[in-house]
Amino acid sequence: MKKLILLSLALTIVSIAWAQSPEELANEQLEAYNNRDIEAFLIPYSDTVKVYNSKQELLYAGKETMRSQYSAMFGRTPDLNCNLLNRIAVGNTVIEHEEVSFGSDRKIFAIVMYKVSNGKIQEVHFLDRAQ
C-alpha cells in the first residue's frame, strides 16, 4: 500500500512538472493558428472550452464546436495570420493584444483573454475587436 501511494505521488509530481504553463499553451495555439493546423490548434484547449464575445455572452462551448468554427475559417482564409503585439501572463490568465490579418485587404486588432486550469485553456474571452 505504501508503495502504491508513493508511486501515485511520484506520478502526480511528474505530471505537474511536465504541464505546460498558460503562456506556453497560448503560444502553442497561436503557432497552430498561423499554420492553420486545426488538430494542433485544438490540443491546448479543454474538451469543454467556453468562448465568449466582448459582451461576455457565451458564443459556443466545446472543442468540437471550436473545431467546426475554426476549420471553416482556416479553409476559407489561406492568408490568415495573427501577429502578437503584446502579452500579459498572470497566474492562470493570459491576455493578448493581437493583430489578425485575413489577407492584404482586411485586418482587425483584438484583445483576447485565455483562462487556464488543469493544464488546458478552459475559457476564451474576446474583450475587444477593432478594424
C-alpha positions as CSV (number, residue, x, y, z in Angstrom):
1,M,0.0,0.0,0.0
2,K,2.8,2.4,0.9
3,K,4.5,1.7,-2.5
4,L,1.2,2.5,-4.3
5,I,0.9,5.8,-2.5
6,L,4.5,6.7,-3.3
7,L,4.0,5.8,-6.9
8,S,0.9,7.8,-7.2
9,L,2.6,10.8,-5.6
10,A,5.6,10.5,-7.9
11,L,3.3,10.4,-11.0
12,T,1.5,13.4,-9.8
13,I,4.7,15.4,-9.3
14,V,6.0,14.3,-12.8
15,S,2.7,15.3,-14.5
16,I,2.8,18.7,-12.7
17,A,6.5,19.2,-13.8
18,W,5.6,18.4,-17.4
19,A,2.4,20.5,-17.6
20,Q,2.6,23.5,-19.8
21,S,2.3,27.0,-18.4
22,P,-0.6,29.1,-19.5
23,E,1.8,31.2,-21.6
24,E,3.1,28.0,-23.4
25,L,-0.5,26.9,-24.1
26,A,-1.2,30.4,-25.6
27,N,2.0,30.1,-27.7
28,E,1.1,26.6,-28.9
29,Q,-2.4,27.6,-30.1
30,L,-1.1,30.8,-31.7
31,E,1.5,28.9,-33.7
32,A,-1.0,26.3,-34.9
33,Y,-3.5,29.1,-35.8
34,N,-0.9,30.7,-38.0
35,N,-0.2,27.4,-39.6
36,R,-4.0,26.8,-40.0
37,D,-3.4,23.3,-38.4
38,I,-6.7,22.5,-36.7
39,E,-5.5,19.4,-34.9
40,A,-2.5,21.2,-33.3
41,F,-4.7,24.3,-32.7
42,L,-7.2,22.3,-30.6
43,I,-4.6,20.5,-28.4
44,P,-4.2,23.3,-25.8
45,Y,-8.0,23.6,-25.3
46,S,-10.2,21.7,-22.9
47,D,-12.9,19.5,-24.3
48,T,-15.4,21.8,-22.6
49,V,-13.8,25.1,-23.6
50,K,-16.2,28.1,-23.5
51,V,-15.8,31.1,-25.8
52,Y,-17.3,34.5,-25.0
53,N,-17.7,37.7,-27.0
54,S,-16.9,41.2,-25.8
55,K,-20.2,41.5,-24.0
56,Q,-19.3,38.3,-22.1
57,E,-22.1,36.4,-23.8
58,L,-21.3,32.7,-24.5
59,L,-20.7,32.3,-28.2
60,Y,-20.2,28.5,-28.0
61,A,-18.9,25.7,-25.8
62,G,-16.9,22.6,-26.6
63,K,-13.9,21.6,-28.6
64,E,-16.0,20.0,-31.4
65,T,-17.8,23.3,-32.0
66,M,-14.5,25.1,-31.9
67,R,-13.2,22.6,-34.5
68,S,-16.1,23.4,-36.9
69,Q,-15.8,27.2,-36.4
70,Y,-12.0,27.3,-36.9
71,S,-11.8,24.6,-39.6
72,A,-14.2,26.7,-41.8
73,M,-12.2,29.9,-41.2
74,F,-8.8,28.1,-41.9
75,G,-10.3,26.7,-45.1
76,R,-11.6,30.0,-46.5
77,T,-8.7,32.2,-45.3
78,P,-5.4,31.0,-46.8
79,D,-3.6,34.2,-45.8
80,L,-4.7,34.2,-42.2
81,N,-2.1,35.4,-39.7
82,C,-2.1,36.5,-36.1
83,N,0.7,38.8,-35.0
84,L,1.2,39.0,-31.2
85,L,1.6,42.7,-30.3
86,N,1.7,42.3,-26.5
87,R,1.1,39.6,-23.9
88,I,0.5,39.7,-20.2
89,A,0.5,36.5,-18.2
90,V,-0.6,36.5,-14.6
91,G,-1.2,33.2,-12.8
92,N,-3.5,31.1,-14.9
93,T,-4.6,34.0,-17.1
94,V,-3.0,35.2,-20.4
95,I,-4.2,38.5,-22.1
96,E,-3.0,39.2,-25.6
97,H,-3.2,42.2,-27.9
98,E,-3.3,40.7,-31.4
99,E,-3.2,41.9,-35.0
100,V,-5.1,39.5,-37.1
101,S,-4.7,39.7,-40.9
102,F,-7.2,38.0,-43.2
103,G,-5.3,38.8,-46.3
104,S,-3.8,42.0,-47.7
105,D,-7.1,43.9,-47.5
106,R,-8.5,43.1,-44.1
107,K,-7.1,43.2,-40.6
108,I,-8.5,43.5,-37.1
109,F,-7.0,44.2,-33.7
110,A,-8.2,42.1,-30.8
111,I,-7.7,41.8,-27.1
112,V,-8.2,38.2,-26.0
113,M,-8.0,36.6,-22.6
114,Y,-7.3,32.9,-22.1
115,K,-8.1,31.3,-18.7
116,V,-6.3,28.1,-18.0
117,S,-6.8,25.3,-15.4
118,N,-6.0,21.6,-15.3
119,G,-3.3,22.2,-18.0
120,K,-5.8,23.3,-20.7
121,I,-7.4,26.5,-21.9
122,Q,-10.9,26.5,-20.3
123,E,-12.2,29.8,-21.4
124,V,-11.5,32.3,-24.2
125,H,-12.8,35.9,-23.8
126,F,-12.7,38.3,-26.8
127,L,-12.5,41.6,-24.9
128,D,-12.3,44.0,-27.8
129,R,-12.1,43.9,-31.6
130,A,-11.5,46.9,-33.8
131,Q,-10.9,47.2,-37.6
